[in-house]
């Protein structure tokens, strides 16, 4: 797995946190909100997460640890998430009622 440079992660995390503070101070400003969401999206892409909060948490963990430890934590997290997901029930195939069945010839 490729990991981003720690300097870039730190820069994007600072940018995200700064825009988060500005957005909280002016929640009705659409330009501020759009810029905050863009910074969150960038952090998501950088950290490989779907949610900006998860990406920010992952970035903080990544900056605190070395790369090997971070990769091991990510592997454990993925396995836990897979175990928590509901498994799809076995598909039950049902035949149409006898009145709706047709012969293979289509008659």
Buried (B, 14 or more C-beta within 10 A) or exposed (E): EEBBEEEEBBEBBEBBBEBBEBBEEEEEEEEBBEBBEEBBEBBBEBBBBEEBEBBBEBBBBBEEEEEEEBBEBBEEEEEEEEEEEEEEEEEEEEEEEEEEEEEEEEE
